[in-house]
Amino acid sequence: MKIVSSIVAAAALCACAAQPPSGVQSLGTSQHPPSAVGQCIAQKWADKTQQQVVSQTTLANNMAMDVYVPGQQPPDGAAAVVRPNYQGAGTWVGFRSSSGAGSGATGDVSACL
């Protein structure tokens, strides 16, 4: 019986992991790996604003990360949400906004997709 319970719990966990995070606006997908897309976004924002950009790895081997808009800080700041693609190969990118921040930041992300 414990084995069946474990299988059901694992299946439910996998189903949740295969969906974009709530409160995140989808921006698109890329065929590049998540680490390359995240680095591209961070570089674009840093070059444009001449400010430090904080990146937070959320999955081992840079397979998922949050790249915070310049001036924003973890855990609740506006950020590009970079994840392995939920449907197929490549990378999915979304944007989590914060009150009063990040309104023009999403356009820069498109250049990295």
PyMOL commands that set and color helices and strands:
alter all, ss='L'
color gray80, all
select helices_A, chain A and resi 2-17+34-49+60-62+106-110
alter helices_A, ss='H'
color red, helices_A
select strands_A, chain A and resi 25-30+55-59+64-68+79-84+91-96
alter strands_A, ss='S'
color yellow, strands_A
deselect
rebuild
show_as cartoon
